[in-house]
Amino acid sequence: MYRVDIKNKKLIEIPATTYSELNLRERFDIQEWIAGTPEILGEPLMIISKELILPSGRRLDLLAVDKEGALVIIELKRDNSGSDVEWQAIKYASYCSSFSHDEIYKHFAEYLGTDGDDAQVKIEGFINCEPEDLNQRQRIILVAKEFHSEVISAVLWLRESEIDIECIRLTPYFDQKGELFINPEIIIPLPEAKDYIQKKESKQKELKQSGKSSFSLEKSNLEPDELKNRIVESLTRDSELTPRFRAFLEIISQEDRIYNRDEVKQGLYEAGVGNDIGQSGRYLSNISQFLTKKSNPHLRQVVEFESGGTHGETKDNYHIVSEYHDLIQQALEETSREVSKEPQANNLVQPTS
């Protein structure tokens, strides 16, 4: 940092120092500065607790609320962050995530030395969201003069894993007149690149989720001959699931009607798919997931189902689309000749150890 001598057109260096050299402590000095002026952390924050004692006996340095109603865990280190400050803060955030609204108002009231109603009014007047949204998410701000390389690496990884965590450097400077200056720097995420980083993190999240999910309800629109060929392929796959899927189709194609889950589960058990009714139900869940794989739109063209789950993994009932009823029976009959040649195909239940 430099002081500008405008008259003589010179820059006069103000050397950086350390808090330990100045005999300043994180708890009685740095913590008090931030509690009194939380804007030094780069945004409007309302401090609602200081030195909050947790069940473990550890003390959370500062707890705040941001404008969106998130709880902000602020963890301070004097000069060096150490190598595990992020883990400590994560434990604090995990604990605070369970705070009810009343607990938050209570902690704030204790901090203010007032009652819960007054604390509630102050918080609701500060946040820019509905009171119901209070503590729907949690954030972490780590503050230190320097950050250990392991902490930086961990913070970047945590952000990629959708943990809202920031690093802010507070560097002290001491000039020749004996005046102390504090320079705050947000180093993760960099303010200039914050929008870009957030968009990138959001995009990575979408890609990660889409890459993990193989779920789909999209149906194919194949002509009967091509559709039958695809069904035959599914009935002759080299997989332990194939004979179970075959038994499933045989059950729901007996009559042109809707079969509920319990009926199908019982039918599978009677067909030897499962050592007990519970295992038959688990195998039915596997079959249900097979129906909703992205790679199987042809199966969804012939099998209808209703789901009570948000992602359709658990099906309430099943029905062969009426116009494909004969097609399914033909495919089952044609492939049964091939199945009968394979002795292992009748092994519907995995051997138990």
C-alpha positions as CSV (number, residue, x, y, z in Angstrom):
1,M,0.0,0.0,0.0
2,Y,1.3,3.5,-0.8
3,R,0.4,7.0,0.4
4,V,0.3,9.6,-2.3
5,D,2.4,12.8,-1.8
6,I,0.5,14.9,-4.3
7,K,2.6,18.0,-3.8
8,N,5.9,16.3,-4.5
9,K,4.4,13.7,-6.9
10,K,5.7,10.8,-4.9
11,L,4.4,7.5,-3.6
12,I,5.4,6.7,0.0
13,E,5.2,3.1,0.9
14,I,3.1,2.0,3.9
15,P,4.6,-1.4,4.8
16,A,2.4,-4.3,5.6
17,T,2.7,-5.8,9.1
18,T,1.2,-8.6,11.1
19,Y,-1.4,-8.6,13.8
20,S,0.9,-10.5,16.1
21,E,3.6,-7.8,15.7
22,L,1.0,-5.2,16.7
23,N,-0.1,-7.4,19.6
24,L,-3.6,-7.5,18.2
25,R,-5.8,-10.5,18.8
26,E,-8.5,-12.1,16.7
27,R,-11.0,-12.3,19.5
28,F,-10.7,-9.0,21.2
29,D,-9.6,-6.8,18.2
30,I,-10.3,-8.2,14.7
31,Q,-13.6,-9.7,15.8
32,E,-14.7,-6.4,17.4
33,W,-13.9,-4.5,14.2
34,I,-15.9,-6.8,12.1
35,A,-18.8,-6.9,14.5
36,G,-18.9,-3.1,14.5
37,T,-18.4,-2.7,10.8
38,P,-19.5,-5.9,9.0
39,E,-19.4,-4.0,5.7
40,I,-15.7,-4.5,5.7
41,L,-16.5,-8.0,4.4
42,G,-17.8,-6.6,1.2
43,E,-21.6,-6.7,1.6
44,P,-24.4,-5.7,4.0
45,L,-24.5,-8.1,6.9
46,M,-26.3,-8.1,10.2
47,I,-24.3,-9.6,13.0
48,I,-26.6,-11.6,15.2
49,S,-24.3,-13.4,17.6
50,K,-20.7,-13.3,18.8
51,E,-18.7,-16.1,20.4
52,L,-21.7,-18.4,20.1
53,I,-21.0,-21.5,22.2
54,L,-21.9,-24.7,20.4
55,P,-22.7,-28.1,22.0
56,S,-19.1,-29.2,21.4
57,G,-17.9,-26.4,23.6
58,R,-16.3,-24.6,20.6
59,R,-17.1,-21.0,20.0
60,L,-18.3,-19.7,16.6
61,D,-16.6,-16.3,16.1
62,L,-19.4,-14.4,14.4
63,L,-22.8,-15.4,13.1
64,A,-24.6,-13.1,10.7
65,V,-27.6,-12.8,8.4
66,D,-27.3,-11.6,4.8
67,K,-29.9,-9.7,2.8
68,E,-31.3,-13.0,1.3
69,G,-31.9,-14.5,4.7
70,A,-29.0,-16.9,4.7
71,L,-27.0,-17.5,7.9
72,V,-23.4,-16.5,7.5
73,I,-20.8,-18.3,9.5
74,I,-17.7,-16.0,9.9
75,E,-14.6,-17.7,11.1
76,L,-11.5,-15.5,11.9
77,K,-7.8,-16.3,12.1
78,R,-5.3,-13.7,13.1
79,D,-2.4,-14.0,10.7
80,N,-2.4,-17.4,9.1
81,S,-5.5,-19.4,8.4
82,G,-3.9,-22.7,9.4
83,S,-4.7,-25.8,7.4
84,D,-8.1,-26.9,8.6
85,V,-10.1,-23.7,9.2
86,E,-12.5,-24.6,6.4
87,W,-13.4,-27.9,8.1
88,Q,-14.0,-26.1,11.4
89,A,-16.3,-23.7,9.6
90,I,-18.2,-26.5,7.8
91,K,-19.0,-28.1,11.2
92,Y,-20.3,-24.8,12.5
93,A,-22.4,-24.3,9.4
94,S,-23.8,-27.8,9.7
95,Y,-24.9,-27.1,13.3
96,C,-26.4,-23.7,12.4
97,S,-28.4,-25.2,9.5
98,S,-30.8,-26.7,12.0
99,F,-31.6,-23.4,13.8
100,S,-35.3,-22.7,13.9
101,H,-36.5,-19.1,13.4
102,D,-37.1,-18.8,17.2
103,E,-33.6,-20.0,18.0
104,I,-32.2,-17.4,15.6
105,Y,-34.3,-14.6,17.2
106,K,-33.2,-15.9,20.7
107,H,-29.5,-15.8,19.8
108,F,-29.9,-12.3,18.3
109,A,-31.8,-11.1,21.4
110,E,-29.1,-12.3,23.7
111,Y,-26.5,-10.5,21.5
112,L,-28.5,-7.3,21.6
113,G,-29.6,-7.6,25.2
114,T,-33.2,-7.3,24.2
115,D,-36.2,-9.6,23.8
116,G,-37.1,-12.0,21.0
117,D,-39.8,-9.8,19.5
118,D,-37.5,-6.9,19.0
119,A,-34.8,-9.2,17.5
120,Q,-37.4,-10.6,15.1
121,V,-38.5,-7.1,14.0
122,K,-34.9,-6.1,13.4
123,I,-34.0,-9.2,11.3
124,E,-37.3,-9.0,9.3
125,G,-36.6,-5.3,8.6
126,F,-33.0,-6.1,7.4
127,I,-33.6,-9.0,5.0
128,N,-35.0,-8.6,1.5
129,C,-36.9,-11.9,1.5
130,E,-39.9,-13.4,3.1
131,P,-39.4,-14.3,6.8
132,E,-40.1,-17.9,6.0
133,D,-36.9,-18.0,3.9
134,L,-34.7,-17.3,6.8
135,N,-31.9,-19.9,7.2
136,Q,-33.0,-21.8,4.1
137,R,-29.3,-21.8,3.2
138,Q,-26.0,-21.2,4.9
139,R,-22.8,-19.5,3.9
140,I,-19.2,-19.4,5.2
141,I,-16.8,-16.5,5.2
142,L,-13.2,-17.2,6.2
143,V,-11.1,-14.2,7.3
144,A,-7.4,-14.1,7.8
145,K,-4.3,-12.1,6.8
146,E,-2.9,-15.1,4.8
147,F,-4.5,-18.3,3.7
148,H,-2.7,-21.7,3.7
149,S,-2.5,-23.3,0.2
150,E,-4.4,-26.3,1.5
151,V,-7.3,-24.1,2.6
152,I,-7.4,-22.3,-0.8
153,S,-7.5,-25.7,-2.6
154,A,-10.2,-27.0,-0.3
155,V,-12.3,-23.8,-0.7
156,L,-12.2,-24.0,-4.5
157,W,-13.2,-27.7,-4.3
158,L,-16.0,-26.9,-1.9
159,R,-17.4,-24.2,-4.2
160,E,-17.4,-26.7,-7.0
161,S,-19.4,-29.0,-4.7
162,E,-22.0,-26.2,-4.2
163,I,-20.8,-25.0,-0.8
164,D,-21.1,-21.2,-0.5
165,I,-17.7,-20.4,1.0
166,E,-15.5,-17.3,0.6
167,C,-12.0,-16.2,1.6
168,I,-11.4,-12.6,2.6
169,R,-7.9,-11.3,3.3
170,L,-7.5,-8.5,5.9
171,T,-4.0,-7.1,5.7
172,P,-2.8,-4.5,8.3
173,Y,-0.6,-1.6,7.3
174,F,1.3,0.6,9.8
175,D,2.5,4.0,8.6
176,Q,5.3,6.2,9.8
177,K,2.9,8.3,11.9
178,G,1.8,5.2,13.8
179,E,-1.6,4.9,12.1
180,L,-3.0,1.5,11.4
181,F,-4.9,0.8,8.1
182,I,-6.8,-2.4,7.2
183,N,-7.1,-3.4,3.6
184,P,-9.9,-6.0,2.9
185,E,-9.6,-8.2,-0.2
186,I,-12.0,-10.8,-1.3
187,I,-9.7,-13.4,-2.9
188,I,-12.3,-16.2,-3.4
189,P,-14.4,-15.5,-5.4
190,L,-12.6,-12.5,-7.0
191,P,-15.2,-9.7,-7.2
192,E,-14.3,-8.8,-10.8
193,A,-14.9,-12.4,-11.8
194,K,-17.8,-13.2,-9.4
195,D,-20.5,-13.2,-12.0
196,Y,-18.4,-15.4,-14.3
197,I,-17.5,-17.8,-11.6
198,Q,-21.1,-18.1,-10.4
199,K,-22.3,-18.8,-13.9
200,K,-19.5,-21.3,-14.4
201,E,-20.3,-23.1,-11.1
202,S,-24.0,-23.1,-12.1
203,K,-23.2,-24.6,-15.5
204,Q,-20.9,-27.2,-14.0
205,K,-23.7,-28.1,-11.5
206,E,-26.2,-28.6,-14.4
207,L,-23.7,-30.7,-16.4
208,K,-22.9,-32.8,-13.4
209,Q,-26.6,-33.4,-12.6
210,S,-27.4,-34.2,-16.2
211,G,-24.4,-36.5,-16.4
212,K,-25.4,-38.4,-13.3
213,S,-29.1,-38.7,-14.2
214,S,-30.1,-41.4,-16.7
215,F,-33.8,-40.8,-16.0
216,S,-36.2,-39.9,-18.8
217,L,-39.9,-40.1,-19.6
218,E,-39.5,-39.4,-23.3
219,K,-41.2,-42.0,-25.5
220,S,-40.1,-43.1,-28.9
221,N,-42.5,-43.1,-31.9
222,L,-41.3,-46.2,-33.8
223,E,-43.2,-48.1,-36.5
224,P,-44.4,-51.5,-35.3
225,D,-41.7,-53.6,-37.1
226,E,-38.9,-51.4,-35.7
227,L,-40.5,-51.3,-32.3
228,K,-40.8,-55.0,-32.1
229,N,-37.1,-55.4,-33.1
230,R,-36.2,-53.1,-30.2
231,I,-38.4,-55.0,-27.8
232,V,-36.7,-58.3,-28.9
233,E,-33.3,-56.7,-28.3
234,S,-34.4,-55.8,-24.7
235,L,-35.6,-59.3,-24.1
236,T,-32.4,-61.0,-25.3
237,R,-29.8,-58.7,-23.6
238,D,-27.0,-60.4,-21.8
239,S,-28.0,-59.2,-18.3
240,E,-29.3,-60.6,-15.0
241,L,-32.1,-58.2,-15.3
242,T,-33.4,-59.6,-18.6
243,P,-35.2,-62.7,-17.3
244,R,-36.8,-60.6,-14.6
245,F,-37.9,-58.0,-17.1
246,R,-39.3,-60.8,-19.2
247,A,-41.3,-62.1,-16.3
248,F,-42.6,-58.6,-15.7
249,L,-43.9,-58.3,-19.3
250,E,-45.4,-61.7,-19.1
251,I,-47.4,-60.7,-16.0
252,I,-48.7,-57.3,-17.3
253,S,-49.5,-58.7,-20.7
254,Q,-51.8,-61.4,-19.5
255,E,-54.8,-59.1,-19.7
256,D,-55.4,-55.7,-21.3
257,R,-55.7,-53.8,-18.1
258,I,-53.9,-51.8,-15.5
259,Y,-51.8,-53.9,-13.0
260,N,-51.0,-52.3,-9.6
261,R,-47.6,-52.6,-8.0
262,D,-48.6,-55.1,-5.4
263,E,-50.1,-57.4,-8.1
264,V,-46.9,-57.3,-10.2
265,K,-44.7,-57.8,-7.1
266,Q,-46.8,-60.9,-6.1
267,G,-46.6,-62.1,-9.7
268,L,-42.9,-61.8,-9.8
269,Y,-42.6,-63.7,-6.5
270,E,-44.7,-66.5,-7.8
271,A,-42.6,-66.6,-11.0
272,G,-39.5,-67.1,-8.8
273,V,-38.2,-63.6,-9.1
274,G,-37.0,-63.1,-5.5
275,N,-36.5,-65.3,-2.5
276,D,-39.3,-63.4,-0.7
277,I,-41.9,-60.8,-1.4
278,G,-39.6,-58.0,-0.2
279,Q,-36.8,-59.1,-2.6
280,S,-39.4,-59.3,-5.4
281,G,-40.3,-55.7,-4.6
282,R,-36.7,-54.6,-4.9
283,Y,-36.4,-56.4,-8.2
284,L,-39.5,-54.6,-9.4
285,S,-37.8,-51.3,-8.5
286,N,-34.9,-52.3,-10.7
287,I,-37.3,-53.0,-13.5
288,S,-39.0,-49.6,-13.0
289,Q,-35.6,-47.9,-13.2
290,F,-34.9,-49.8,-16.4
291,L,-38.2,-48.5,-17.8
292,T,-37.1,-44.9,-17.3
293,K,-33.6,-45.1,-18.6
294,K,-32.8,-42.6,-21.3
295,S,-31.7,-45.4,-23.5
296,N,-35.1,-47.1,-23.4
297,P,-37.7,-44.8,-25.0
298,H,-39.1,-47.8,-26.9
299,L,-40.1,-49.4,-23.7
300,R,-42.0,-46.4,-22.6
301,Q,-43.8,-46.4,-26.0
302,V,-45.4,-49.8,-25.1
303,V,-45.6,-49.7,-21.3
304,E,-47.6,-47.0,-19.5
305,F,-47.2,-46.3,-15.8
306,E,-48.2,-43.9,-13.1
307,S,-45.7,-42.6,-10.5
308,G,-46.1,-41.1,-7.1
309,G,-42.5,-40.0,-6.9
310,T,-41.0,-36.8,-8.1
311,H,-38.7,-38.6,-10.5
312,G,-40.9,-41.5,-11.3
313,E,-38.5,-44.2,-9.9
314,T,-41.4,-45.9,-7.9
315,K,-44.3,-46.8,-10.1
316,D,-47.8,-47.2,-8.8
317,N,-49.1,-49.3,-11.6
318,Y,-48.3,-50.6,-15.1
319,H,-50.2,-51.2,-18.3
320,I,-49.3,-52.4,-21.8
321,V,-50.6,-49.8,-24.3
322,S,-53.6,-51.6,-25.9
323,E,-52.4,-51.2,-29.5
324,Y,-49.1,-52.9,-28.6
325,H,-50.6,-55.8,-26.6
326,D,-50.3,-58.3,-29.4
327,L,-46.8,-57.0,-30.4
328,I,-45.5,-57.7,-26.9
329,Q,-47.0,-61.2,-26.8
330,Q,-45.4,-61.9,-30.2
331,A,-42.0,-60.6,-29.0
332,L,-42.3,-62.8,-25.8
333,E,-43.2,-65.8,-27.8
334,E,-40.4,-65.4,-30.4
335,T,-37.7,-64.8,-27.8
336,S,-39.0,-67.7,-25.6
337,R,-37.5,-70.1,-28.1
338,E,-34.1,-68.5,-27.7
339,V,-34.5,-68.3,-23.9
340,S,-35.3,-72.0,-23.6
341,K,-31.9,-72.8,-25.2
342,E,-30.1,-70.9,-22.4
343,P,-30.3,-72.8,-19.1
344,Q,-29.1,-69.9,-17.1
345,A,-31.9,-67.7,-18.3
346,N,-34.3,-69.4,-15.8
347,N,-32.1,-68.4,-12.9
348,L,-34.2,-65.4,-11.9
349,V,-33.0,-65.1,-8.4
350,Q,-29.4,-64.3,-7.5
351,P,-27.8,-67.0,-5.3
352,T,-27.5,-66.0,-1.7
353,S,-24.3,-66.2,0.1
